[in-house]
């Protein structure tokens, strides 16, 4: 097991619940429908990758540790870049310059999933 990934996954999941509630109960009143939908995408992808981190943490010892380590690190980085940039983009209009950061986060997610898949082919 990788304790770092388990802790990060649990914390990112908890924060996703809090942000989802914040969006549903507070931001719903002040954001446009389009911005609220973007916020919900950020929460959804944060949830997906919190679960992916938990999986990476649990599977770490049974599959290629180095590849799983990279996968988990890409999931963390992707969450910060993808979800983090979307949170700022839809709530802080002055942060529009972050737009190009979002796809980099998506690329990190893709790399994380691919590395996880490759690690399954290289069992320890």
C-alpha positions, 0 to 999 in steps of 0.5 A, spaced: 500 500 500 502 507 498 499 511 504 500 517 501 496 516 495 490 513 500 491 519 504 491 524 498 485 520 495 481 520 502 482 528 502 481 529 495 474 526 496 472 529 502 474 536 499 470 534 493 464 533 497 465 540 500 465 543 494 460 539 491 455 542 496 458 549 496 456 549 489 449 546 489 447 551 495 451 557 494 454 558 488 447 556 484 445 562 486 450 567 483 454 563 478 451 562 471 448 556 468 454 555 464 459 556 470 455 552 475 456 546 469 463 547 469 464 547 476 460 540 477 465 537 472 471 540 476 468 536 482 466 530 478 473 529 475 476 530 482 471 525 485 473 520 479 481 521 481 480 521 488 477 514 487 483 512 482 488 515 488 485 510 493 486 504 487 493 506 486 494 506 493 491 499 494 494 496 488 501 499 489 504 493 493 501 488 488 503 491 481 509 495 479 511 500 484 514 505 480 509 505 475 503 506 480 507 511 483 508 515 477 500 514 476 498 516 483 502 522 482 499 524 475 492 523 478 494 528 484 497 533 479 491 532 474 486 534 479 490 540 481 491 543 474 484 540 471 479 541 477 483 547 480 483 551 474 476 550 473 474 552 480 478 558 479 475 559 472 468 559 473 468 563 480 474 568 479 473 572 472 480 575 473 483 568 472 481 567 465 489 566 463 488 559 467 484 556 461 490 553 458 492 549 464 486 545 464 488 541 458 495 540 461 491 537 467 487 532 463 493 530 460 496 528 467 489 524 468 490 520 461 498 519 463 496 516 470 490 511 467 495 509 462 501 508 467 496 504 471 494 500 466 501 498 464 503 497 471 498 491 471 502 488 465 508 488 470 506 485 476 511 485 482 
